Amino acid sequence: MEEKPLTLSQLIEYGEKSLIPQLEEKFVSKREFSEFKDKIYKDIDYLIEKVDKLVENNEIRNYQEDKEKEFFAILVKSLKDKNILSQEELEKIAKLNIF
């Protein structure tokens, strides 16, 4: 059986039935894309805010820890110099690796 070539009207009809619905599934409208983009930007802004807070809290915690280490270093040195702590106590403190 020999196939006949499609006429222009048959080609248009075929395109409307098979190609256009498939393309519509693959593409989004400008409005849909804009909504998607806005959602992504909002999510990114939210994440940036969270990261900024975490970084700020981490910097504050590190600053406080450094000051505490400095304070305890002074305190232990003072206790050592005045022979208030025994050698055993000083060794226990050294094993804690605080400083």
C-alpha positions in Angstrom: 0.0 0.0 0.0 1.4 3.3 -1.1 1.2 6.2 1.4 -0.1 9.5 0.0 1.6 12.7 1.0 -0.3 14.9 3.5 -2.2 17.9 2.2 -1.7 21.2 3.9 -5.0 20.9 5.8 -4.1 17.4 6.9 -0.7 18.6 8.1 -2.3 21.5 10.1 -4.8 19.1 11.6 -2.1 16.7 12.6 0.0 19.4 14.1 -3.0 20.7 16.1 -3.8 17.3 17.4 -0.4 15.9 18.2 2.4 18.5 18.3 0.7 21.5 19.9 -0.6 19.7 23.0 2.9 18.2 23.5 4.5 21.6 23.3 2.1 23.1 25.7 3.2 20.5 28.3 6.8 21.4 27.8 6.5 25.2 28.0 5.2 27.5 30.7 3.5 30.9 30.4 5.3 34.1 31.3 3.1 34.4 34.3 3.9 30.9 35.5 7.6 31.5 35.0 7.4 34.8 36.8 5.6 33.2 39.8 8.2 30.4 39.8 11.1 32.9 39.7 9.5 35.0 42.5 9.2 31.9 44.7 12.8 31.0 44.1 13.9 34.5 45.0 11.9 34.5 48.2 13.3 31.1 49.1 16.9 32.4 48.4 16.3 35.5 50.5 14.9 33.4 53.4 18.0 31.2 53.2 20.4 34.2 53.1 18.7 35.7 56.2 19.1 32.3 58.0 22.8 32.0 57.0 23.4 35.7 58.1 21.9 34.9 61.5 24.0 31.8 61.9 27.2 33.5 60.9 26.5 36.4 63.3 25.7 34.0 66.1 28.9 32.0 65.3 31.0 35.2 65.4 29.5 36.3 68.7 30.0 32.8 70.2 33.6 32.7 69.0 34.3 36.1 70.5 32.8 35.1 73.8 34.8 31.8 73.8 38.0 33.7 73.1 37.3 36.1 76.0 36.5 33.1 78.3 39.7 31.3 77.3 41.7 34.5 78.0 40.0 35.0 81.4 40.7 31.4 82.4 44.3 31.5 81.2 44.9 34.5 83.5 43.0 32.8 86.3 45.0 29.5 86.1 48.3 31.4 85.7 47.5 33.4 88.8 46.5 30.3 90.8 49.7 28.5 89.6 52.0 31.5 90.4 50.5 31.7 94.0 50.8 27.9 94.5 47.0 27.7 95.0 46.7 24.8 92.5 48.7 21.6 93.0 50.7 20.1 90.1 48.0 17.4 89.7 45.3 20.0 89.4 47.3 21.9 86.8 47.9 18.7 84.8 44.1 18.0 84.9 43.4 21.5 83.6 46.1 21.0 80.9 44.4 17.8 79.7 41.1 19.6 79.2 42.8 21.5 76.2 40.8 24.6 77.0 43.5 27.0 76.1 
